[in-house]
Amino acid sequence: MLIEIGLGERLREERDRLGLNQTDFGVQAGVSRGTQKAYELGNSSPDIRYLMVLQSMSVDVHYLLTGTRGPSDVAAMNAGEAALVHNYRALSDAERDTIGRMVSALAAQPKGQ
């Protein structure tokens, strides 16, 4: 596999976004810290199995490979945003309606109040 310019830097960005160090990220992804470091430095190319595991970790694999993010890309969320979406999806329809009205009211308030 040809190493795409910038892939290592984008991989580091995604790791940082998830708040993980190279060792912990590598463990979750099934590689050693040394392998993770080599990927981030661009000295080695990740294989498809690694990328598939990253996808399951909420890493934006499309961004890794292309350098572009979609405007509604769930993988681009930070941990707090992802937790909100996860919890929101667990609510009933009535609870979602209530939350929607509350968030709309909060967003309509002048900033700083």
C-alpha positions as CSV (number, residue, x, y, z in Angstrom):
1,M,0.0,0.0,0.0
2,L,1.3,3.4,-0.9
3,I,1.6,5.8,2.1
4,E,-0.6,8.8,1.5
5,I,1.0,12.1,2.3
6,G,-0.5,13.4,5.5
7,L,-2.1,10.1,6.6
8,G,0.2,9.8,9.7
9,E,-0.6,13.4,10.8
10,R,-4.3,12.8,10.3
11,L,-4.1,9.6,12.3
12,R,-2.4,11.5,15.1
13,E,-5.2,14.1,15.0
14,E,-7.8,11.4,15.3
15,R,-6.0,9.8,18.2
16,D,-5.7,13.1,19.9
17,R,-9.4,13.8,19.3
18,L,-10.2,10.6,21.1
19,G,-7.9,11.6,24.0
20,L,-5.6,8.5,23.7
21,N,-1.9,8.2,23.8
22,Q,-0.1,6.0,21.2
23,T,0.1,3.0,23.5
24,D,-3.6,3.0,24.5
25,F,-4.7,3.7,20.9
26,G,-2.5,0.9,19.6
27,V,-3.8,-1.6,22.1
28,Q,-7.4,-0.8,21.1
29,A,-6.5,-1.0,17.5
30,G,-4.5,-4.3,17.9
31,V,-1.0,-3.0,17.3
32,S,2.0,-2.2,19.4
33,R,3.0,1.4,20.3
34,G,5.9,1.0,17.9
35,T,3.7,0.1,15.0
36,Q,1.3,3.0,15.9
37,K,4.2,5.4,16.0
38,A,5.5,4.1,12.6
39,Y,2.0,4.7,11.1
40,E,1.9,8.2,12.5
41,L,5.4,9.0,11.3
42,G,4.5,7.7,7.8
43,N,7.2,5.0,8.0
44,S,4.7,2.2,7.5
45,S,1.2,1.9,6.0
46,P,-1.7,0.5,8.0
47,D,-3.6,-2.5,6.5
48,I,-7.3,-2.9,6.0
49,R,-7.8,-4.8,9.2
50,Y,-6.4,-2.0,11.2
51,L,-8.5,0.6,9.4
52,M,-11.6,-1.5,10.1
53,V,-10.9,-1.6,13.8
54,L,-10.3,2.1,13.7
55,Q,-13.8,2.6,12.2
56,S,-15.3,0.7,15.1
57,M,-13.4,3.0,17.5
58,S,-15.2,6.0,15.9
59,V,-12.1,7.1,14.0
60,D,-13.0,9.0,10.8
61,V,-11.3,6.6,8.4
62,H,-12.6,8.6,5.4
63,Y,-10.7,11.6,6.8
64,L,-7.6,9.5,7.3
65,L,-7.6,8.3,3.7
66,T,-8.7,11.4,1.9
67,G,-8.1,14.4,4.2
68,T,-11.7,15.6,4.0
69,R,-14.5,15.4,6.4
70,G,-18.2,15.5,5.7
71,P,-20.3,18.2,7.4
72,S,-22.4,15.6,9.3
73,D,-19.6,13.1,10.0
74,V,-20.4,11.4,13.3
75,A,-16.8,10.3,13.6
76,A,-15.8,14.0,13.8
77,M,-17.5,14.3,17.1
78,N,-15.6,14.7,20.3
79,A,-16.3,12.3,23.1
80,G,-18.8,14.6,24.8
81,E,-20.8,15.1,21.6
82,A,-20.8,11.3,20.9
83,A,-22.1,10.7,24.4
84,L,-24.9,13.2,23.9
85,V,-25.9,11.5,20.7
86,H,-25.7,8.1,22.2
87,N,-27.9,9.1,25.2
88,Y,-30.3,11.0,22.9
89,R,-30.9,7.9,20.9
90,A,-31.8,5.9,24.0
91,L,-34.7,8.3,24.8
92,S,-38.3,7.8,23.9
93,D,-39.9,9.9,21.2
94,A,-41.6,12.1,23.8
95,E,-38.4,12.6,25.6
96,R,-36.6,13.5,22.4
97,D,-39.3,16.1,21.7
98,T,-38.8,17.6,25.1
99,I,-35.0,17.8,24.7
100,G,-35.4,19.3,21.3
101,R,-37.6,22.1,22.7
102,M,-35.2,22.7,25.5
103,V,-32.1,22.9,23.3
104,S,-33.9,25.2,20.9
105,A,-34.9,27.5,23.8
106,L,-31.3,27.5,25.1
107,A,-29.8,28.2,21.7
108,A,-32.2,31.2,21.2
109,Q,-31.1,32.9,24.4
110,P,-28.6,35.7,24.0
111,K,-25.1,34.5,24.6
112,G,-23.6,35.0,28.0
113,Q,-26.7,34.4,30.1
